[in-house]
Amino acid sequence: MDFNFTEEQGMVRDGLSRLVREQYGFEERRKAIASAEGWRPEIWAQLAELGILGMPFSEADGGFGGGAVDAMVIMEEFGKGLVVEPFIPTVVCAGGFLKHAGTAAQKEEHIGAIVSGSAVFAFAYAEPRGRYDYADLETTAKKDGAGYVLNGHKAVVIGAPWASHLVVTARTGGERRDRSGVSVFVLAKDTPGVTTRDYVTVDGRRASEVYFENVSVGAEALIGAEGEGLALIETVTDEAIAALCAEACGAMKVAHAMTVEYSRQRKQFGVPIGSFQVLQHRMVDMYTAYEQAVSLTYLATLRLGSDERTRKLAVSAAKVGVGQAARLIGQEAVQIHGGNGVTDEYAIGHYFKRLTIFDSEFGNVDHHLKRHVALS
Ligand SMILES: Cc1cc2nc3c(=O)[nH]c(=O)nc-3n(C[C@H](O)[C@H](O)[C@H](O)COP(=O)(O)OP(=O)(O)OC[C@H]3O[C@@H](n4cnc5c(N)ncnc54)[C@H](O)[C@@H]3O)c2cc1C
């Protein structure tokens, strides 16, 4: 299999790597996540200017003709710098729904705005009691003339405080947890009846509880066919998982490198702690886990376009393998750093927090192990 990246992908990687290195240093990030806004819109504008936000869209949709491999390259660099700006919710999730099932009018309205950086999206799909089941919905969208009225509560909607728009899943028919009757809507966050309670997540991002109270939307808010949204949601969230795995790989790579470096600097009993074989073995185990995670991520990314079963098997395998690696590498990195590893002033603890939260996004290790077994 050819694992070489194209010249364009190499250029994207180099450009982003420079941006993250020069403008996304640990102290700058720390300041940004502690600020009232919690992110840097100027970085988002720069990403738009560099073409990053338009990379995974086809030229016909107003993008730069890339795809999932481009998203993987981008997210790996973001993972290295613990970038908090909402590329997955906006470009991969909202962009994915529009790309796969948007009408010409929806694409025209929203994809151009995503590419230019003027619209920021959050994907409101999880509910307090829904676990990782996308069909377990209490949020309803009742038919009202040509449009719908939304009611419900979505939990931990990542990036919602920064969003201008939301993509929302809601039940238009059937019973709770039925595979049919699930629909997807796109709407402006300032639509009357939408309220949010915003907060900081443990890994320094921002999220909201989003409430819908008699929110009226027109028929043009529906993405895809009414009641048949579940397969679409699974397609898009599998793409998001592959991108998320790439982000975790970037973060793991840096966490491992920082740990090796620390073990060379930190002296105990007059020698660097890295000279002790027991620590060397642990760092080798971290590296092996990282390499396996990268391979699983590549495979999942390349299988996103396969038939449903093949795609789901590869994506679940990646989410399990990367989840286990993220836990191992995060925990070993903190242990080997000793007391420094748990201080806010030291970067490694921030990598640990991001890698820990990775497991809970779009299904944890247990959930994807079960999905994999069920399909095997
Ligand atoms: C929340 C918290 C509370 C604490 N409270 C106290 C307290 O009340 N009182 C107190 O005295 N201390 C306290 N400590 C400090 C704690 O005792 C030290 O963090 C711990 O001893 C490790 O030392 P270090 O951080 O300097 O790590 P380092 O000495 O830099 O060690 C880093 C890593 O190298 C390993 N290592 C070091 N030397 C060797 C060796 N010779 N062979 C093999 N492996 C080695 C360690 O196991 C570790 O994995 C606290 C730490 C934390 C995080």
The ligand as an SDF file (V2000), in Angstrom:
LIG
                    3D

 53 58  0  0  0  0  0  0  0  0999 V2000
   -0.0810   15.8690   44.1600 C   0  0  0  0  0  0  0  0  0  0  0  0
    1.2970   15.6540   44.7760 C   0  0  0  0  0  0  0  0  0  0  0  0
    1.4710   15.8080   46.1440 C   0  0  0  0  0  0  0  0  0  0  0  0
    2.7220   15.6220   46.7430 C   0  0  0  0  0  0  0  0  0  0  0  0
    2.8750   15.7720   48.0720 N   0  0  0  0  0  0  0  0  0  0  0  0
    4.0900   15.5770   48.6380 C   0  0  0  0  0  0  0  0  0  0  0  0
    4.2760   15.6900   50.0410 C   0  0  0  0  0  0  0  0  0  0  0  0
    3.3490   15.9670   50.7770 O   0  0  0  0  0  0  0  0  0  0  0  0
    5.5020   15.5120   50.5450 N   0  0  0  0  0  0  0  0  0  0  0  0
    6.5700   15.2090   49.7510 C   0  0  0  0  0  0  0  0  0  0  0  0
    7.6860   15.0390   50.2520 O   0  0  0  0  0  0  0  0  0  0  0  0
    6.4210   15.0920   48.4210 N   0  0  0  0  0  0  0  0  0  0  0  0
    5.2200   15.2690   47.8560 C   0  0  0  0  0  0  0  0  0  0  0  0
    5.0730   15.1370   46.5160 N   0  0  0  0  0  0  0  0  0  0  0  0
    6.2500   14.9040   45.6890 C   0  0  0  0  0  0  0  0  0  0  0  0
    6.4230   13.4300   45.3460 C   0  0  0  0  0  0  0  0  0  0  0  0
    6.9610   12.7700   46.4180 O   0  0  0  0  0  0  0  0  0  0  0  0
    7.3440   13.4020   44.1400 C   0  0  0  0  0  0  0  0  0  0  0  0
    6.5520   13.8490   43.0730 O   0  0  0  0  0  0  0  0  0  0  0  0
    7.8360   12.0180   43.8300 C   0  0  0  0  0  0  0  0  0  0  0  0
    8.7230   11.5950   44.8230 O   0  0  0  0  0  0  0  0  0  0  0  0
    8.5520   11.9450   42.4850 C   0  0  0  0  0  0  0  0  0  0  0  0
    9.6120   12.8570   42.4490 O   0  0  0  0  0  0  0  0  0  0  0  0
    9.7530   13.8640   41.2460 P   0  0  0  0  0  0  0  0  0  0  0  0
    8.4750   14.4970   40.9870 O   0  0  0  0  0  0  0  0  0  0  0  0
   10.9130   14.7480   41.5160 O   0  0  0  0  0  0  0  0  0  0  0  0
   10.0370   12.9160   40.0030 O   0  0  0  0  0  0  0  0  0  0  0  0
   11.4190   12.3750   39.4790 P   0  0  0  0  0  0  0  0  0  0  0  0
   12.3470   12.0810   40.5900 O   0  0  0  0  0  0  0  0  0  0  0  0
   11.8250   13.3090   38.3930 O   0  0  0  0  0  0  0  0  0  0  0  0
   11.0110   10.9840   38.8600 O   0  0  0  0  0  0  0  0  0  0  0  0
   10.3420   10.8880   37.6060 C   0  0  0  0  0  0  0  0  0  0  0  0
   10.1890    9.4310   37.2210 C   0  0  0  0  0  0  0  0  0  0  0  0
   11.4110    8.7330   37.2590 O   0  0  0  0  0  0  0  0  0  0  0  0
   11.3230    7.5920   38.0790 C   0  0  0  0  0  0  0  0  0  0  0  0
   12.5860    7.4250   38.7960 N   0  0  0  0  0  0  0  0  0  0  0  0
   13.2410    8.3280   39.5080 C   0  0  0  0  0  0  0  0  0  0  0  0
   14.3530    7.8240   40.0100 N   0  0  0  0  0  0  0  0  0  0  0  0
   14.4030    6.5540   39.6070 C   0  0  0  0  0  0  0  0  0  0  0  0
   15.3270    5.5030   39.8210 C   0  0  0  0  0  0  0  0  0  0  0  0
   16.4080    5.6650   40.5600 N   0  0  0  0  0  0  0  0  0  0  0  0
   15.0590    4.3210   39.2570 N   0  0  0  0  0  0  0  0  0  0  0  0
   13.9890    4.1360   38.5250 C   0  0  0  0  0  0  0  0  0  0  0  0
   13.0800    5.1010   38.2820 N   0  0  0  0  0  0  0  0  0  0  0  0
   13.2950    6.2880   38.8260 C   0  0  0  0  0  0  0  0  0  0  0  0
   10.1530    7.8770   38.9880 C   0  0  0  0  0  0  0  0  0  0  0  0
    9.5040    6.7270   39.4610 O   0  0  0  0  0  0  0  0  0  0  0  0
    9.2350    8.6420   38.0770 C   0  0  0  0  0  0  0  0  0  0  0  0
    8.5010    7.7720   37.2560 O   0  0  0  0  0  0  0  0  0  0  0  0
    3.8360   15.3020   45.9440 C   0  0  0  0  0  0  0  0  0  0  0  0
    3.6380   15.1450   44.5430 C   0  0  0  0  0  0  0  0  0  0  0  0
    2.3940   15.3140   43.9690 C   0  0  0  0  0  0  0  0  0  0  0  0
    2.2440   15.1160   42.4940 C   0  0  0  0  0  0  0  0  0  0  0  0
  1  2  1  0
  2  3  1  0
  2 52  2  0
  3  4  2  0
  4  5  1  0
  4 50  1  0
  5  6  2  0
  6  7  1  0
  6 13  1  0
  7  8  2  0
  7  9  1  0
  9 10  1  0
 10 11  2  0
 10 12  1  0
 12 13  2  0
 13 14  1  0
 14 15  1  0
 14 50  1  0
 15 16  1  0
 16 17  1  0
 16 18  1  0
 18 19  1  0
 18 20  1  0
 20 21  1  0
 20 22  1  0
 22 23  1  0
 23 24  1  0
 24 25  2  0
 24 26  1  0
 24 27  1  0
 27 28  1  0
 28 29  2  0
 28 30  1  0
 28 31  1  0
 31 32  1  0
 32 33  1  0
 33 34  1  0
 33 48  1  0
 34 35  1  0
 35 36  1  0
 35 46  1  0
 36 37  1  0
 36 45  1  0
 37 38  2  0
 38 39  1  0
 39 40  1  0
 39 45  2  0
 40 41  1  0
 40 42  2  0
 42 43  1  0
 43 44  2  0
 44 45  1  0
 46 47  1  0
 46 48  1  0
 48 49  1  0
 50 51  2  0
 51 52  1  0
 52 53  1  0
M  END
$$$$
